[in-house]
């Protein structure tokens, strides 16, 4: 079972867009940073630093395997799988 979270970021036009994280728990483990599958909006991608987003001119919406520090999830909004897939259909695999 996966858990889904979203974080809001502001794009260059001042609009709120969302990064959606899918977390699949690893039984008996609590890795930090947490491996995730993340869907990013246009003009954004993960950086080399866990949990950070990087603006990239011309980047298309895409799904990435990345990492997020465990303590950052308290700032994100929990969401259902249906809500996550409504934002990013490609997140399903």
C-alpha positions in Angstrom: 0.0 0.0 0.0 1.3 3.4 -0.9 0.8 6.7 0.9 0.4 9.9 -1.0 1.4 13.4 0.0 1.4 16.7 -1.9 3.4 19.9 -1.4 2.6 23.2 -2.9 5.2 25.3 -4.7 4.7 28.6 -6.5 5.6 28.8 -10.2 7.1 31.8 -11.9 3.7 33.2 -12.7 2.7 33.2 -9.0 0.4 30.2 -9.4 0.3 27.3 -6.9 1.3 24.0 -8.4 1.8 20.6 -6.6 4.5 18.0 -6.3 2.9 14.7 -5.4 4.9 12.0 -3.5 4.1 8.3 -3.4 5.7 6.5 -0.5 5.7 2.7 -0.3 6.7 1.6 3.2 9.5 -0.8 3.6 8.5 -3.4 6.3 10.8 -3.1 9.4 12.7 -0.1 8.0 12.6 3.6 8.5 15.0 5.0 6.0 16.0 8.7 6.1 15.8 10.2 3.5 12.7 8.3 2.4 12.8 6.8 -1.2 9.7 8.1 -3.1 8.2 8.3 -6.5 7.4 11.9 -7.2 5.3 13.7 -9.9 6.5 17.2 -10.7 4.7 19.9 -12.6 5.9 21.6 -15.7 9.1 23.7 -15.2 10.1 21.7 -12.1 12.2 18.6 -11.2 14.0 17.2 -8.1 17.4 18.5 -7.3 20.4 16.5 -6.2 19.6 17.4 -2.6 16.9 15.2 -1.1 13.6 17.0 -0.7 14.5 20.1 -2.8 12.8 21.1 -6.1 14.7 22.8 -8.9 13.1 25.1 -11.4 14.1 24.1 -14.9 13.1 26.1 -17.9 11.1 24.0 -20.4 10.8 20.9 -18.2 7.7 18.8 -18.9 5.6 17.4 -16.1 7.3 14.1 -15.2 7.6 11.3 -12.6 11.0 10.8 -10.9 12.4 8.4 -8.3 14.0 10.6 -5.6 14.3 11.0 -1.9 12.8 13.2 0.8 14.0 13.7 4.4 11.6 12.0 6.7 11.0 15.2 8.8 9.7 17.1 5.8 6.5 15.0 5.5 5.0 16.8 8.4 4.7 19.9 6.2 3.0 18.1 3.4 -0.7 17.4 2.9 -1.8 13.8 3.0 -4.0 12.8 0.1 -5.8 9.8 -1.3 -4.6 7.8 -4.2 -7.6 9.0 -6.3 -6.6 12.6 -5.6 -3.0 11.9 -6.5 -3.9 10.3 -9.7 -6.3 13.1 -10.6 -3.3 15.4 -10.5 -0.8 13.1 -12.1 -2.2 10.1 -14.0 1.4 8.8 -14.8 2.1 8.3 -11.0 0.3 5.0 -11.2 3.2 3.4 -12.9 
